[in-house]
């Protein structure tokens, strides 16, 4: 770990302590504002508040330390870090509220006003999260300006460059990593000419001794196990981080539980962390989220419906489209109709001719104008679109009726994307895992590349989501969805 990493992590503890300490005094000054919450002002002397603030600031950092919030490990999920801060702040505040009033008259005589405690809690939670955002962005800025150095990494593999091209590109695009060496049995022609070549694992010791490397990334290789064990030992001797890229089965193995069959210990590999209680909570959340957004967007529903009817008076306004959901069942996905009725595929409607001309026309357009690799498709310059199409698609308004799908629960707010039956026919066996849970309104690929992802990449995102589900991950995707929609609506288009 770089020295600046250690410093930026170590400084969090004293900063948290100072924030909690001074927040009590700031909360007292806010409480003294005339007519604050229309309640008579109650205060506390500076001497008494000093000891309250000192003791409880110490307890705050102690609780955070006991729950590893100061451990020097990096996580790409800032949402998870902020969720932990919020959760343990609540945990601390409950502990504080109980003992600060239970001890009154036993340990001390002075009472701290409740409103000062509440205001302090709200302020410090906000400031601690703001502090983390500042430190994260400060590190990003300093590395971007080459004031701080990136972590230097060695790739260990015996694969051809074409097989690991995506991995190399991904690391090269990282803001805090730099590939400087690679180990292979033969020299590979790299795009990045500054990456140096090592053909023998034994030569790594010289590099370790010079302190020129921070991390080893083991991808895949045919090196002897003895050599790899020696490499592992060297990384521990010279304090070099050892990381490896997992395959899909390795990732799956992280979702395990230990149990007994009689006296025989066995390990169960779970399909997803989404257990029964998680499903219940998710269902409740989805229902009320759907109901809430239907009410909020009801004026937009009315306006869009009127605009659609003005341009094409035929019914329906909300269009049904067949999709595959959990366990290969078929359901109707709802969207605002943004093309003329004669061009809409009608497989979700009864009493429709089997030789649907609209379906045949769409197949022709997919073959001719699709900008995405099959089984996904996106038709460029679609001639079927109406005038309202560009508006409602730009702001993702066409997706709003899917909140009705949320209420009746054949969709969830966050989960994998639902595909059409003709798309599903092209799934491989591992991609069919996407049908083990309900489909989405928003999902991981939606906020990580959107239509730039090919189907394989999108499926990888969905499988990762299934295996690593959490409500924190859901909230992160939801918040990123708002940002993506706003960026798409108001951002500058690339020429």
C-alpha positions in Angstrom: 0.0 0.0 0.0 1.3 3.5 -0.9 2.3 5.9 1.8 -0.4 8.3 0.6 -3.0 5.5 0.9 -1.9 4.9 4.5 -2.0 8.7 5.3 -5.4 9.2 3.7 -6.9 6.3 5.6 -5.2 7.1 8.9 -6.4 10.7 8.8 -10.0 9.6 8.8 -10.0 8.6 12.5 -8.7 12.0 13.9 -10.9 13.9 11.4 -14.0 11.9 12.5 -13.1 12.6 16.2 -12.8 16.3 15.6 -16.0 16.4 13.6 -18.0 14.7 16.3 -16.4 16.8 19.0 -17.1 20.2 17.4 -20.5 19.2 16.1 -21.9 19.2 19.7 -20.8 22.9 20.0 -22.2 23.7 16.6 -25.5 22.0 17.5 -25.7 24.1 20.7 -25.3 27.3 18.7 -28.0 26.2 16.3 -30.3 25.3 19.2 -29.9 28.9 20.6 -31.3 30.4 17.5 -34.5 32.3 18.3 -37.7 30.2 18.0 -35.8 27.1 16.7 -38.5 24.6 16.0 -40.8 26.9 18.0 -39.6 25.5 21.2 -38.0 27.3 24.2 -34.2 27.2 24.0 -32.4 24.8 26.4 -28.7 24.9 26.6 -25.7 23.5 28.4 -22.5 25.1 29.8 -19.3 24.9 27.8 -17.5 22.9 30.5 -20.2 20.3 30.7 -20.6 20.0 27.0 -16.8 19.6 26.6 -16.8 16.4 28.6 -19.9 15.1 26.8 -18.3 15.8 23.4 -14.9 14.4 24.3 -16.3 11.1 25.7 -18.8 10.5 23.0 -16.4 11.4 20.1 -14.0 8.9 21.5 -16.8 6.3 21.7 -17.8 7.1 18.1 -14.4 6.3 16.6 -14.1 3.3 18.9 -17.4 1.8 17.5 -16.3 2.6 13.9 -12.9 1.0 14.6 -14.5 -2.1 16.1 -16.6 -2.5 12.9 -13.6 -2.1 10.6 -14.6 1.3 9.2 -10.9 2.5 9.5 -9.4 -0.7 8.1 -7.0 0.2 5.2 -8.8 -1.6 2.4 -10.3 0.0 -0.6 -13.8 -0.6 -1.9 -15.1 0.5 -5.3 -18.5 0.8 -3.7 -18.7 4.2 -2.1 -22.4 3.7 -1.6 -21.6 0.7 0.6 -19.1 2.8 2.6 -21.6 5.6 3.1 -24.3 3.1 4.0 -22.1 1.7 6.8 -21.3 5.2 8.1 -25.0 6.0 8.3 -25.9 2.6 9.9 -23.2 2.8 12.6 -24.0 6.4 13.2 -27.6 5.4 14.0 -26.2 2.5 16.1 -24.0 4.9 18.0 -26.8 7.4 18.5 -29.1 4.8 20.0 -26.4 3.8 22.4 -25.6 7.4 23.2 -29.3 8.3 23.7 -29.8 5.5 26.2 -26.8 5.9 28.3 -26.6 9.7 28.3 -30.0 9.9 30.0 -29.7 6.6 32.0 -26.5 7.9 33.6 -28.0 11.3 34.5 -28.0 11.7 38.2 -25.7 8.7 38.7 -22.5 9.6 36.9 -23.2 13.3 36.2 -25.8 15.9 37.2 -26.0 18.0 34.0 -28.4 17.0 31.3 -27.7 17.6 27.6 -30.8 18.9 25.8 -32.4 16.4 23.5 -32.6 18.7 20.5 -28.8 19.4 20.8 -28.3 15.7 20.5 -30.6 15.3 17.5 -29.1 18.2 15.7 -25.6 17.0 16.4 -26.5 13.6 15.0 -27.8 14.9 11.8 -24.9 17.3 11.3 -22.1 14.8 12.0 -23.6 12.1 9.8 -23.7 14.5 6.9 -20.2 15.9 7.7 -18.5 12.5 8.1 -19.9 11.3 4.7 -18.8 14.7 3.2 -15.4 14.2 4.6 -15.1 10.8 2.9 -16.2 12.3 -0.4 -13.6 15.0 -0.1 -10.8 12.6 0.7 -11.7 10.3 -2.1 -11.9 13.2 -4.6 -8.7 14.7 -3.2 -6.8 11.5 -3.9 -8.3 11.2 -7.4 -7.3 14.8 -8.1 -3.7 14.5 -6.9 -3.1 11.2 -8.8 -4.6 12.7 -11.9 -2.2 15.6 -11.6 0.7 13.2 -11.0 1.4 14.7 -7.6 0.8 11.2 -6.1 1.9 8.1 -8.0 -0.4 5.3 -9.1 0.0 1.8 -7.7 2.4 -0.2 -9.9 1.2 -3.6 -10.8 2.6 -6.8 -12.4 0.5 -9.1 -14.5 1.2 -12.8 -14.2 -0.2 -14.9 -17.0 0.5 -17.3 -19.9 -2.3 -16.2 -22.2 -2.3 -14.5 -25.5 -2.9 -10.8 -25.5 -6.2 -11.2 -27.3 -7.5 -13.3 -24.4 -6.7 -10.7 -21.8 -7.1 -7.6 -23.8 -10.2 -6.5 -21.9 -8.5 -7.0 -18.6 -5.4 -4.9 -19.6 -7.7 -2.2 -21.0 -9.8 -2.1 -17.8 -6.7 -1.7 -15.6 -5.2 0.9 -17.9 -8.3 3.0 -17.7 -8.2 2.8 -13.9 -7.4 6.1 -12.2 -5.1 4.6 -9.5 -3.4 1.6 -11.2 -0.5 1.4 -13.7 0.7 -1.8 -15.4 4.5 -1.7 -15.5 5.5 -5.4 -15.9 4.1 -8.7 -17.2 5.3 -12.2 -16.7 4.8 -14.7 -19.5 6.6 -17.6 -21.2 6.8 -15.6 -24.4 7.0 -11.9 -25.2 3.6 -10.4 -26.1 3.1 -7.4 -28.3 1.3 -4.9 -26.1 -0.5 -1.8 -27.1 1.2 0.0 -24.1 4.9 0.0 -25.0 6.0 1.1 -21.6 5.0 -2.3 -20.1 8.1 -4.3 -19.5 8.5 -8.1 -20.1 9.7 -10.7 -17.6 9.9 -14.4 -18.7 11.1 -15.9 -15.4 9.3 -15.7 -12.1 12.7 -15.8 -10.3 13.5 -12.3 -11.8 10.6 -10.9 -9.8 12.6 -11.0 -6.6 15.1 -8.4 -7.9 12.1 -6.1 -8.7 10.6 -6.7 -5.2 14.0 -5.9 -3.5 14.2 -2.6 -5.3 10.7 -1.7 -4.2 9.5 -1.0 -7.7 6.2 -2.8 -7.5 3.1 -2.5 -5.3 0.8 -5.4 -6.4 0.8 -8.7 -8.2 -2.2 -9.6 -10.3 -2.4 -13.3 -11.2 -4.7 -13.8 -14.2 -4.2 -17.4 -15.3 -1.2 -19.4 -16.3 0.5 -22.8 -16.7 3.3 -22.0 -14.3 4.3 -24.8 -12.0 2.5 -24.7 -8.6 5.9 -24.6 -6.9 6.8 -21.4 -8.8 3.5 -19.8 -7.9 3.9 -20.8 -4.2 7.4 -19.2 -4.2 5.8 -16.1 -5.8 3.2 -16.0 -3.1 5.9 -16.3 -0.4 7.9 -13.4 -2.0 4.9 -11.1 -1.9 4.5 -11.7 1.8 8.2 -11.2 2.5 8.3 -7.9 0.6 4.8 -6.7 1.5 3.5 -6.8 -2.0 -0.2 -7.3 -2.4 -1.2 -10.5 -4.2 -4.5 -10.5 -6.1 -6.0 -12.7 -8.7 -8.9 -12.6 -11.1 -11.6 -15.1 -10.4 -13.6 -17.0 -12.9 -17.4 -17.2 -12.6 -17.2 -20.4 -10.4 -14.7 -18.7 -8.0 -17.1 -15.8 -7.6 -20.0 -18.2 -6.9 -17.9 -19.9 -4.2 -17.9 -16.7 -2.2 -21.7 -17.2 -1.5 -21.2 -20.3 0.7 -22.5 -21.5 4.1 -21.2 -24.3 6.3 -23.6 -26.9 7.6 -23.8 -30.5 8.7 -25.2 -33.7 7.3 -25.3 -35.8 10.4 -21.6 -35.4 11.5 -20.3 -34.6 8.1 -19.4 -30.9 7.5 -20.5 -29.7 4.0 -20.4 -26.4 2.1 -23.4 -25.2 0.2 -22.8 -22.9 -2.8 -25.7 -20.5 -2.9 -27.2 -19.1 -6.1 -27.8 -15.7 -4.5 -27.7 -14.0 -1.1 -31.3 -13.1 -1.7 -32.9 -15.3 1.0 -36.5 -15.5 2.1 -36.5 -12.4 4.5 -34.6 -10.4 1.9 -37.2 -11.3 -0.7 -40.0 -10.2 1.7 -38.3 -6.8 2.3 -37.6 -6.3 -1.4 -41.2 -7.1 -2.2 -42.5 -4.5 0.3 -40.0 -2.0 -0.9 -40.9 -2.6 -4.6 -44.7 -2.3 -3.9 -44.4 1.0 -2.1 -41.8 2.4 -4.5 -44.1 1.6 -7.4 -47.1 3.1 -5.7 -45.2 6.2 -4.8 -43.8 6.9 -8.3 -47.2 6.2 -9.9 -48.7 8.9 -7.8 -45.7 11.3 -8.3 -45.7 10.8 -12.1 -49.5 10.8 -12.6 -49.5 14.3 -14.2 -46.8 13.2 -16.6 -48.9 10.0 -17.4 -51.8 12.2 -18.3 -49.8 14.7 -20.4 -48.0 12.0 -22.4 -51.2 10.0 -23.0 -52.8 13.1 -24.4 -49.8 13.8 -26.7 -49.8 10.2 -28.0 -53.6 10.4 -28.7 -53.2 13.7 -30.6 -50.5 12.2 -32.9 -52.1 8.8 -33.3 -55.7 8.6 -32.0 -55.7 4.8 -32.1 -55.6 2.8 -28.8 -53.8 1.8 -26.6 -51.7 4.6 -25.1 -49.8 2.1 -22.9 -48.3 -0.6 -25.0 -47.9 -4.3 -23.9 -44.8 -6.3 -24.9 -44.1 -9.9 -24.2 -41.1 -10.6 -22.0 -39.6 -13.6 -20.2 -39.4 -13.4 -16.5 -38.5 -15.8 -13.6 -38.5 -19.5 -14.5 -39.1 -18.8 -18.2 -42.7 -17.5 -17.6 -44.1 -14.9 -19.9 -45.5 -11.5 -18.7 -46.5 -8.3 -20.3 -44.2 -5.3 -19.9 -45.9 -1.9 -20.0 -44.5 1.1 -21.9 -45.8 4.2 -23.5 -46.6 3.6 -27.1 -44.2 5.7 -29.0 -44.8 4.5 -32.6 -48.0 4.3 -34.7 -50.2 1.3 -33.8 -49.8 -0.2 -37.3 -46.1 -0.6 -36.6 -46.4 -2.1 -33.1 -45.8 -5.9 -32.8 -49.0 -7.3 -31.2 -47.9 -10.7 -29.9 -49.1 -9.7 -26.4 -52.6 -9.0 -27.6 -55.4 -11.6 -28.3 -57.1 -12.1 -31.6 -54.1 -11.1 -33.6 -53.1 -12.7 -36.9 -50.1 -15.1 -36.6 -48.5 -13.4 -39.6 -48.0 -10.1 -37.9 -46.8 -7.6 -40.6 -45.4 -5.3 -38.0 -43.3 -8.2 -36.6 -41.9 -9.0 -40.1 -41.1 -5.3 -40.7 -39.3 -5.1 -37.3 -37.2 -8.2 -38.2 -36.1 -6.5 -41.4 -35.2 -3.3 -39.6 -33.2 -5.3 -37.1 -31.1 -7.0 -39.8 -30.6 -3.8 -41.7 -30.2 -1.1 -39.0 -29.4 -2.6 -35.7 -26.5 -1.0 -33.9 -26.2 -3.8 -31.2 -25.0 -7.3 -31.5 -27.7 -10.0 -31.5 -29.6 -11.2 -29.4 -29.9 -7.5 -28.3 -30.9 -4.9 -30.9 -31.3 -1.2 -31.2 -32.6 0.1 -34.5 -30.8 3.2 -35.8 -32.9 5.9 -37.5 -36.1 3.9 -36.9 -38.6 5.0 -39.5 -41.5 3.9 -37.3 -41.0 6.5 -34.6 -43.5 9.3 -34.0 -42.7 12.9 -33.2 -43.1 12.2 -29.5 -40.7 9.3 -29.6 -37.5 11.4 -29.3 -38.8 13.3 -26.3 -40.1 10.5 -24.2 -37.1 8.3 -25.0 -34.5 11.0 -24.2 -35.9 11.4 -20.7 -36.8 7.7 -20.3 -40.5 8.6 -19.9 -41.5 5.6 -22.1 -40.4 3.4 -19.2 -42.7 5.0 -16.5 -45.6 2.6 -17.0 -43.4 -0.2 -15.7 -44.1 1.1 -12.2 -47.5 -0.7 -12.7 -45.4 -3.9 -13.3 -43.8 -3.1 -9.9 -47.1 -3.0 -8.1 -48.4 -6.3 -9.5 -44.8 -7.7 -8.9 -43.9 -9.3 -12.2 -41.0 -6.9 -12.2 -38.7 -5.4 -9.5 -37.2 -1.9 -9.2 -33.7 -3.4 -9.5 -32.9 -6.9 -11.0 -31.8 -8.2 -14.4 -33.2 -6.9 -17.7 -36.2 -8.8 -19.2 -35.7 -9.9 -22.8 -38.1 -10.8 -25.5 -38.7 -14.5 -26.4 -36.8 -14.3 -29.6 -33.8 -12.9 -27.8 -34.0 -15.6 -25.1 -33.7 -18.3 -27.8 -30.1 -17.3 -28.3 -29.1 -17.6 -24.6 -26.2 -19.9 -23.6 -26.7 -22.3 -20.7 -24.9 -20.0 -18.2 -26.9 -16.9 -19.3 -30.1 -18.7 -18.5 -29.3 -18.1 -14.9 -30.9 -14.7 -15.5 -34.3 -16.3 -15.2 -33.8 -17.4 -11.6 -35.0 -14.0 -10.3 -37.5 -11.4 -11.5 -36.6 -8.8 -14.1 -35.9 -5.1 -13.7 -36.8 -1.6 -14.2 -33.2 -0.5 -13.8 -30.2 -2.8 -13.6 -26.3 -2.8 -13.4 -25.7 -2.6 -17.1 -28.1 0.4 -17.3 -25.7 2.4 -15.2 -22.5 0.9 -16.5 -22.3 1.6 -20.2 -26.0 1.2 -21.0 -26.4 0.4 -24.8 -22.6 0.4 -25.3 -22.5 -3.1 -23.7 -22.8 -6.1 -25.8 -25.1 -8.9 -24.6 -22.2 -11.0 -23.1 -21.1 -8.0 -21.0 -24.7 -7.2 -20.0 -25.2 -10.8 -18.9 -22.0 -10.7 -16.9 -23.3 -7.7 -15.0 -26.6 -9.4 -14.3 -24.9 -12.7 -13.1 -22.6 -10.6 -10.8 -25.7 -8.9 -9.4 -27.5 -12.2 -8.7 -24.5 -13.6 -6.9 -23.7 -10.4 -4.9 -27.1 -9.0 -4.3 -27.6 -6.6 -1.4 -30.0 -3.7 -0.7 -27.0 -1.4 -0.6 -26.2 -2.5 -4.2 -29.9 -1.8 -5.1 -29.8 1.7 -3.7 -26.5 2.4 -5.5 -27.9 1.4 -8.8 -31.1 3.4 -8.2 -29.1 6.6 -7.4 -26.8 6.0 -10.4 -29.9 5.6 -12.6 -31.1 9.1 -11.7 -27.6 10.4 -12.6 -27.5 8.5 -15.9 -31.0 9.7 -17.0 -30.1 13.4 -16.1 -26.8 13.1 -17.9 -28.4 11.6 -21.0 -31.2 14.3 -21.0 -29.0 17.4 -20.4 -25.5 16.3 -21.3 -23.9 17.3 -24.6 -24.2 14.9 -27.4 -21.0 13.6 -29.0 -20.6 14.3 -32.6 
